[in-house]
Amino acid sequence: MVLLGPPASGKGTQAQRIAASLGGLHISTGYLLRQAVLMGTPLGKQVQKYVDAGDLVPDGPVLSLVRETLAGIEDRVPAILDGFPRTLSQAEALDAFLPPNKVILIELDEGEVIRRITGRRIGPHGEPYHVLYNPPPPGVTATRRSDDREEVVRERLAVYQRQTEPLLDYYAQRKVLHRVSGLGSIGDVFRRIISSIGSDSAAREIE
């Protein structure tokens, strides 16, 4: 299964919940790349300059890492991919060795993405806050990360849209694409996802 969605749509959180409910494995390419760098593996050394700079890692190393991870999963254990594929070429490469049978798109409009990201704040000890949903207590000075500024968010969204539109067409043609609204609580979105893939029992079990 593949989870797609814009920044701040909650893909990682939902992937973890789906994995827990289905007895599967949540595979985050971002996490795998960071671990490879920390462990100093040959692949980690190869991609470190991209990770350190915050740049997209080229397809080759990412595909190698995903292929290696998927090959190590036991048969019949569901794999939930979060952060991969990002491009049409990655989707085609994934299909060559393990085509997904479900692709979930978590939909959020541009305004909601901007509200979620630009409202994020960090407390003096790393505490996460949000000016609308979880404001810092009185007297606590919270700051905004430089990459949470609106102009940066709009650029990230533009990149996401350029990359994702071809993916949506690709998976829609293969009749594996499921669209769900990303509005509401984490539980609301989770239930929509589980319902869309026909596993209502899993939604009941995890609540």
Backbone as a ProteinNet text record, in pm:
[ID]
protein_1_A
[PRIMARY]
MVLLGPPASGKGTQAQRIAASLGGLHISTGYLLRQAVLMGTPLGKQVQKYVDAGDLVPDGPVLSLVRETLAGIEDRVPAILDGFPRTLSQAEALDAFLPPNKVILIELDEGEVIRRITGRRIGPHGEPYHVLYNPPPPGVTATRRSDDREEVVRERLAVYQRQTEPLLDYYAQRKVLHRVSGLGSIGDVFRRIISSIGSDSAAREIE
[TERTIARY]
83.8	0	87.8	44.1	117	28	85.3	13.5	71.5	-16.4	22.4	-54.1	2.1	-66.7	27.7	-26.6	57.2	125.3	218.6	279.5	171.9	193.8	103.6	-29	-37.1	-162	-169.7	-60.9	-63.9	-33	40.1	70.9	143	244.4	322.3	238.6	157.1	70.3	-27.9	-89.4	-186.4	-118.5	0.6	72.6	100.8	137.6	163	36	-75.1	-202	-247.3	-232.4	-271.4	-185.2	-55.2	35.1	-3.9	-36.4	-75.5	-205.6	-300.1	-431.2	-427.4	-339.2	-333.2	-219.8	-142.6	-28.2	79.4	93	188.1	309.7	388.1	511.5	503.6	524	528.6	668.8	678.9	809.1	814.7	893.4	914	1050.5	1052.2	1181.2	1268	1205.7	1283.8	1356.2	1284.7	1345.2	1455.4	1429.1	1529	1656.5	1641	1758.7	1837.8	1767.2	1837.6	1910.3	1848	1912.6	2035.9	2027.1	2142.5	2259.2	2228.4	2333.3	2392.7	2306.5	2354.3	2441.2	2404.8	2478.5	2603.6	2617.8	2736.2	2745.7	2630.4	2631.8	2683.2	2725.1	2770	2664.8	2538.4	2433.1	2416.7	2430	2419	2523.8	2645.6	2752.8	2724.5	2661.1	2630	2525.9	2430.5	2319.9	2334.5	2439.3	2449.5	2445.9	2512.7	2517.5	2378.2	2293.7	2157.4	2072.5	2085.5	2008.6	2047.8	2178.6	2226.6	2177.3	2168.2	2126.5	1974.8	1902.4	1757.4	1709.7	1796.7	1760.6	1697.8	1625.3	1571.5	1686	1679.4	1780.9	1749.2	1849.3	1824	1752.8	1685.2	1605.9	1686.6	1807.4	1885.6	1901	1958.6	1975.6	1843.2	1742.2	1613	1552.2	1557	1502.1	1576.2	1707.7	1786.7	1743.7	1723.8	1685.8	1546.3	1451.3	1314.7	1311.8	1381.2	1384.1	1442.5	1551.2	1616.2	1523.3	1452.6	1361.4	1243.4	1183.6	1069	1107.9	1228.7	1274.4	1288.2	1309.3	1327.4	1198.7	1084.5	955.4	901.3	848.6	791.1	669.6	644.7	528	400.6	306.6	173.7	173.4	288.2	291.3	270.1	162.6	137.6	248.2	286.8	384.6	312.7	330.1	267.5	377.9	385.8	491.4	448.7	533.1	507.2	626.6	600.9	709.9	770.6	711.4	759.2	641.5	625.6	703.8	662.8	756.4	730.2	715.4	769.4	770.2	718.3	681.7	632.2	738.5	863.4	969.8	985.9	969.9	977.4	859	740.5	622.6	641.2	695.6	718.9	822.1	925.8	1027.9	970.3	885	821.8	734.4	660	574.4	654.4	779.6	861.9	895	895.8	928.1	820.8	733.8	624	516	425.6	322.2	223.9	191.1	94.6	-46	-124.3	-263.6	-359.6	-308.8	-388.4	-299.3	-350.2	-281.3	-381.4	-348.3	-438.3	-388.1	-472.9	-441	-517.5	-444.4	-506.4	-514.8	-636.4	-655.9	-674.5	-601.9	-618.8	-606.6	-689.4	-673.8	-555.8	-514.9	-395.3	-407.5	-524.6	-543.3	-523.7	-574.8	-561.2	-416	-345	-203	-126	-152.6	-82.2	-114.8	-241.7	-279.7	-206.8	-201.9	-139.8	10.1	76.6	222.5	266	205.9	251.5	215.6	119.1	81.9	167.2	257.1	339.2	442.2	464.6	564.7	642.3	763.6	849.6	882.1	859.8	889.7	1038.8	1079.6	1222.6	1292.5	1216	1275	1229.9	1189.4	1148.4	1003	922.4	782.2	706.4	622.4	545.8	418.2	395.1	272.6	212.8	89.3	24.9	-60.7	-51.1	-120.2	-272.1	-326.6	-471.2	-515.7	-443.5	-490.7	-427.4	-309.6	-240.2	-145.9	-201.1	-115.7	-27.1	90.1	178.2	114.3	145.9	90	136.6	64.3	106.8	248.2	328.1	464.4	567.3	522.7	616.3	645.2	772.6	812.5	833.7	751.5	762.4	798.5	881.6	929.4	883.3	889.8	853.6	979.1	985.9	1099.4	1098.5	1216.5	1225.1	1153.9	1153.6	1088.8	937.7	883.1	738.3	676.1	756	703.2	614.5	516.1	416.9	479.8	576.8	635.3	706.8	768.2	835.8	732.1	623.8	517.9	455.5	432.6	373.3	465.3	594.8	689.3	687.8	683.2	675.7	548.7	438.6	313.1	321.1	385.8	400.7	481.2	588	669.6	586.6	513.2	429	328.7	262.5	161.4	222.5	339.6	405.6	440.8	487.5	529.5	410.6	305.6	198.9	95.1	64.7	-39	-15.1	106.8	129.2	110.1	145.1	127.1	-20.9	-104.2	-246.9	-307	-270.2	-318.3	-271	-146	-84.9	-161.1	-186.3	-252.1	-402.4	-462.9	-605.4	-628.5	-539.9	-551.2	-540.8	-467.2	-451.7	-559.6	-652.1	-768.3	-729	-623.5	-582.1	-585.2	-627.6	-624.5	-752.6	-736.3	-848.3	-824	-921.8	-909.1	-989.2	-926.2	-997.6	-967.6	-1064	-1043.5	-950.5	-857.7	-766.7	-816.2	-941.2	-997.3	-1049.5	-1053	-1103.8	-992	-1030.6	-932.5	-852.8	-745.6	-665.9	-754.1	-841.9	-931.9	-1030	-1081.1	-1173.3	-1106.6	-985.2	-914	-881.4	-839.9	-807.7	-928.2	-1045.2	-1164.8	-1201	-1180.3	-1207.3	-1114.1	-987.2	-890.3	-928.3	-954.1	-986.8	-1114.9	-1213.2	-1337.2	-1312.5	-1226.1	-1201.5	-1130.8	-1054.6	-983.4	-1056.8	-1178.5	-1260.6	-1216	-1170.3	-1126.1	-1185.2	-1317.2	-1384.2	-1352.2	-1328	-1298	-1171	-1072.9	-947.5	-972.5	-1063.3	-1094.1	-1154.6	-1240.6	-1301.3	-1198.5	-1106.4	-1008.8	-913.3	-879.8	-776.2	-833.4	-963.1	-1022.3	-1025.8
-119	0	124.8	225.7	352.4	463.7	552	670.5	794.5	872.5	998.7	1111.8	1231	1346.8	1464	1585.6	1705.3	1714.4	1807.9	1830.5	1856.9	1806.2	1826.6	1753.4	1656.7	1580.6	1464.1	1436.7	1329.9	1192.3	1185	1054.3	961.8	1013.8	929.8	874.9	961.4	918.3	811.7	833.4	736.7	606.1	614.1	491.8	406.7	470.9	397.5	329.8	400	342.8	227.7	244.5	137.4	13.8	35.1	-77.9	-150.5	-74.5	-136.2	-213.9	-160.4	-224.6	-349	-349.8	-461.7	-558.7	-531.1	-617	-604	-483.9	-461.2	-382.9	-339.7	-265.9	-129	-24.5	112.6	139	172.1	198.5	344.7	422.6	564.3	578.8	622.6	634.9	741.1	847.5	949.7	891.8	810.9	747.8	650.9	570.4	473.1	542.1	653.5	726.5	784.8	841.8	898.8	790.5	673.5	563.4	514.7	508	464.8	560.7	690.4	790.6	774.7	759.5	746.3	622.3	513.1	387.8	382.9	481.3	486.6	374.9	325	219.9	278.2	191.8	243.6	332.5	289.7	371.8	501.4	493.5	613.4	716.7	670.3	762.2	824.2	745.4	792.8	905	896.9	993.5	1103.3	1098.9	1192.4	1338.1	1369.4	1509.4	1561	1471.5	1513.1	1532	1437.7	1445	1568.9	1594.4	1710.2	1841.4	1845.9	1968.9	1981.6	1874.8	1877.2	1862	1810.5	1793.1	1655.7	1642.8	1513.4	1418.9	1298.1	1197.3	1137.7	1116.4	1059	923.9	887.8	764.9	639.9	630.1	507.1	459.5	541	498.4	472.4	554.3	535.4	401.6	371.7	245.4	126.7	138.2	29.4	5.1	113.3	102.3	41.7	88.3	36.2	-110.7	-143.7	-282.8	-374.9	-330.6	-410.5	-429.3	-323.3	-331.1	-422.9	-408.2	-491.1	-637.7	-662.8	-801.5	-871.5	-793.5	-852.7	-874.7	-839.7	-856	-995.9	-1057.6	-1190.4	-1185.4	-1298.6	-1308.8	-1280.6	-1216.6	-1185.9	-1077	-1016.2	-903	-775.5	-700.3	-579.6	-475.2	-411.5	-302.6	-172.5	-71.7	58.6	159.4	204.5	296.2	441.1	515.8	656.6	737.9	825.8	905.6	846.8	741	675.5	600	610.7	690.4	837.4	922.3	1065.4	1109.4	1031	1068.5	952.7	983.8	881.2	775.5	817.1	719.5	624	675	587.8	491	538.9	451.8	339	371.5	269	167.8	216.5	125.7	36	91.6	11.2	-97.5	-63.3	-161.4	-277.5	-251.5	-355.4	-468.3	-438.1	-547	-572.7	-476.2	-501.2	-394.9	-413.8	-312.8	-305.6	-185.2	-172.1	-206.7	-266.5	-294.6	-190.3	-99.5	12.3	136.3	247.4	376.4	475.4	528.3	619.4	762.3	849.8	992.2	1065.1	1125.2	1207.2	1349.9	1397.2	1526.3	1640.4	1748.6	1873.5	1988.1	2091.4	2204.8	2291.3	2379.5	2460.2	2544.2	2602.6	2687.4	2611.9	2488.8	2409.5	2369.3	2333	2298.9	2418.6	2536.6	2657.2	2687.7	2674.7	2698	2602	2476.5	2376.6	2401.4	2436.6	2448.5	2583.4	2692.6	2824.6	2850.1	2775.5	2793	2713.2	2631	2548.9	2634.4	2602	2670.7	2568.1	2605.6	2520.5	2593.7	2527.1	2585.9	2585.7	2647.6	2659.7	2525.9	2421.5	2288.7	2189.5	2242.8	2157.1	2114.4	2171.5	2132.6	2179.9	2092.2	2133	2207.3	2320.7	2397.9	2435.7	2484.7	2540.4	2657.5	2768.7	2890.2	2873.6	2782.6	2762.2	2642.5	2531	2405.6	2370.3	2423.5	2391.8	2506.9	2623.7	2741.3	2724.2	2787.7	2779.6	2847.2	2800.4	2862.1	3007	3086.8	3225.7	3230.4	3320.3	3335.7	3248.4	3153.3	3065.3	3125.3	3145.2	3199	3084.2	3080.9	2976.4	3040.8	2974.3	3029.1	2942.7	3002.4	2930.6	2895.6	2772.5	2732.5	2812.1	2837.9	2919.1	2853.2	2719.1	2652.8	2636.4	2693.6	2695	2828.4	2915.6	3042.3	3017	3105.1	3080.2	3066.9	3152.8	3145.5	3012.7	2959.4	2829.4	2718.4	2727.8	2627.3	2625.5	2744.1	2749.8	2686.1	2704.1	2641.9	2490.2	2442.8	2298.3	2240.2	2313.4	2267.5	2262.3	2361.9	2364	2243.4	2212	2094.7	1967.3	1958.2	1840.7	1821.7	1930.6	1919.7	1878.1	1934	1895.9	1747.8	1698.6	1559.1	1463.8	1504.8	1411.7	1394	1498.2	1486.2	1367.5	1350.5	1232.9	1101.4	1099.2	978	942.6	1044.6	1019.4	961.8	1016.8	963.3	819.5	795.3	662.8	558.2	590.2	492.4	484.6	594.6	591	498.2	502.9	414.5	267.7	241.2	103.2	64.5	158.4	134.2	92.1	152.7	124.1	250.5	364	491.2	512.4	545.4	576.9	716.3	805.4	941.8	955.5	1014.5	1040.3	1182.9	1243.1	1377.7	1371.9	1468.8	1477.6	1570.4	1619.2	1708.5	1628.9	1693.1	1626.8	1572.4	1491.2	1435.8	1322.8	1282.1	1168.5	1044.6	1024.8	909.8	916.4	1036.5	1053.1	1011.2	1060.5	1030.3	881.8	824.8	682.2	597.4	629.7	552	564.3	681.8	697	607.7	605.6	523.3	376.5	328.4	187.5	150.9	240.7	215.8	208.9	296.3	301.8	177.7	111.1	-9.5	-136.6	-119.6	-235.8	-316.5	-248.8	-320.4	-254.6	-250.4	-184.7	-250.6	-381.6	-450.3	-396.5	-359.1	-304.5	-172.5	-91.4	36.9	14.5	-86.1	-112.5	-165.7	-249.4	-311.8	-211.6	-104	-12.9	95.1	112.4	219.5	181.2
0	0	0	-73.4	-81.3	-27.7	54.6	101.9	35.8	-28.8	-90.4	-23	-29.1	26.5	36	43.8	52.4	187.8	202.6	333.8	439.4	560.9	675.4	661.7	571.1	556.9	654.5	726.5	826.5	772.2	661.4	601.1	698.2	766.5	856.7	970.3	1030.5	1140.4	1094.2	978.6	927.9	888	830.9	793.6	916.7	1027.2	1151.4	1201.7	1196.4	1243.9	1154.8	1024.5	932.4	956.2	971.5	996.5	1124.5	1229.3	1356.5	1342.7	1267	1255.8	1167.7	1069	974.7	1004.3	1109.6	1138.2	1032.5	977.8	869.5	914	816.9	842.2	776.5	856.1	805.3	753.5	625.3	563.9	523.3	596.8	566.2	500.6	375.5	307.3	373	424.8	494.5	614.2	693.6	811.4	769.2	666.9	622.1	575.3	504.6	456.9	573.1	669.6	785.9	864.8	878.5	949.7	875.4	743.4	663.9	682.3	689.3	711.5	850.9	952.5	1090.3	1109.1	1041.6	1056.4	969.6	881.3	797.4	695.6	649.7	548	416.1	323.1	193	126.9	134.9	75.3	153.2	286.9	369.5	334	311.7	272.7	136.1	50.6	-84	-82.6	10.8	9.4	113.8	195.8	308.2	263.2	154	110.5	73.6	20.3	-14.8	111.2	205.2	329.5	409.2	419.8	495.8	436.1	303.1	235.3	224.6	262.6	250.1	107.6	19.4	-121.2	-143.8	-255.8	-293	-327.8	-274.8	-304.5	-441.4	-527.3	-659.7	-652	-760.2	-762.2	-730.2	-784.5	-770.8	-627.4	-538.8	-399.7	-327.9	-355.4	-289.1	-330.3	-459.1	-508.4	-448.6	-437.7	-378.5	-234.5	-160.5	-19.7	-5.4	-86	-79.4	-119.9	-227.1	-273.9	-167.6	-105.7	-1.4	118.6	157.1	271.3	241.9	124.5	88.6	75.8	28.1	12.2	147	253.1	385.3	462.2	403.2	471.2	445.5	549.8	535	442.8	375.8	288.5	366.8	301.4	355	462.4	491	583.1	501.8	527.9	448.4	467.8	359.7	364.9	331	415.5	394	366.2	242.2	199.8	220.3	289.9	320.8	269.4	171.9	116.2	-9.3	-59.4	-181.3	-243.1	-375.9	-470.8	-469.4	-509.1	-520.9	-666.4	-756.8	-898.1	-982.5	-1106.3	-1197.3	-1223.6	-1237.4	-1262.8	-1144.9	-1021.7	-904.2	-901.1	-939.7	-941.9	-1042.4	-1157.9	-1259.6	-1212.2	-1142.9	-1090.8	-981.4	-894.9	-790.3	-851.8	-955.1	-1021.8	-1079.6	-1113.1	-1174.7	-1078	-945.2	-852.2	-747.5	-717.3	-623.3	-641.4	-737.9	-761.8	-645.5	-597.8	-487.8	-534	-443.7	-479.1	-422.9	-337.3	-287.8	-282.5	-333.2	-322.8	-263.8	-145.8	-75	-90.7	-142.6	-150.7	-41.2	54	158.1	103.7	81.7	15.2	115.6	92.1	166.5	67.7	83.9	-6.3	38.4	-51	-26.7	100	121.4	238.8	368.6	375.5	497.5	520.9	414.6	428.9	483.8	428.3	472.9	618.7	657.3	797.7	891.3	853	940.2	957.9	848.7	856.8	911.6	862.1	907.7	1053.6	1106.9	1246.9	1344.1	1293.1	1382.4	1455.4	1581.2	1662	1745.1	1782.8	1864.3	1993.9	2107.2	2237.1	2266.1	2376.6	2408.6	2430.5	2460.5	2482	2374.8	2260	2149.1	2151.5	2241.3	2250.5	2125.9	2067.4	1949.3	1988.4	1923.3	1945.4	1810	1814.9	1696	1741	1669.6	1714.1	1716.5	1635.3	1632.1	1714.9	1703.8	1761.2	1895.6	1923.4	2048.4	2083.6	2118.2	2141	2263.9	2262.6	2379.2	2500.1	2620.3	2741.5	2754.6	2830.8	2853.8	2911.5	2857.8	2906.9	2838.8	2757	2685.6	2548.6	2519.6	2389.7	2292.1	2189.1	2087.4	1954.3	1877.7	1750.7	1633.8	1515.9	1394.3	1316.3	1266.1	1183.6	1053.7	1000.1	878.5	760.8	756.2	642.9	662.5	770.4	789.3	746.7	686	635.2	513.2	491.4	386.7	248.3	216.1	81.6	58.1	164.5	152.8	136.9	212.5	205	65.8	9	-124.7	-228.5	-213.3	-306	-289.8	-165	-141.1	-203.2	-191.7	-250.6	-402.5	-460.8	-606.4	-653.8	-581.8	-615.7	-600.8	-491.1	-466.8	-580.7	-620.4	-725	-858.6	-889.9	-1015.6	-1015.5	-902.9	-894.6	-886.6	-816.2	-781.7	-890.6	-967.8	-1069.9	-1163.8	-1218.2	-1303.7	-1228.3	-1099.2	-1018.8	-1005.9	-983.4	-966.4	-1093.9	-1207.5	-1335.1	-1353.7	-1320.4	-1336.3	-1254.5	-1127	-1040.3	-1066.1	-1110	-1144.4	-1263	-1360.5	-1476.6	-1436.8	-1328.6	-1280.2	-1180.1	-1154.9	-1068.5	-926.7	-874.5	-736.5	-649.9	-707.4	-635.4	-555.1	-426.5	-337.7	-279.4	-291.7	-239.6	-110	-8	117.9	162.6	230.4	284.2	404.7	411.4	524.8	633.7	622.1	724	842.8	958.9	1077.9	1164.1	1261.5	1354.9	1290.5	1358.5	1311.6	1298.8	1396.9	1393.2	1277.5	1247.8	1134.9	1004.4	982.3	857.6	850.9	963.7	967.4	927.8	983.1	950.9	803	745.5	601.8	520.1	559.3	486	494.5	615.5	634.3	559.8	563.6	490.9	340.6	290.4	146	94.6	182.4	137.8	179	236.9	266	384.9	491.1	610.9	734.9	741.5	853.6	987.2	987.2	1113	1175.4	1091.6	1144.1	1214.4	1160.9	1224.2	1362.1	1375.1	1505.3	1604.4	1557.1	1645.7	1707	1634.2	1683.4	1774.1	1777.7	1858.4	2006.5
[MASK]
+++++++++++++++++++++++++++++++++++++++++++++++++++++++++++++++++++++++++++++++++++++++++++++++++++++++++++++++++++++++++++++++++++++++++++++++++++++++++++++++++++++++++++++++++++++++++++++++++++++++++++++++

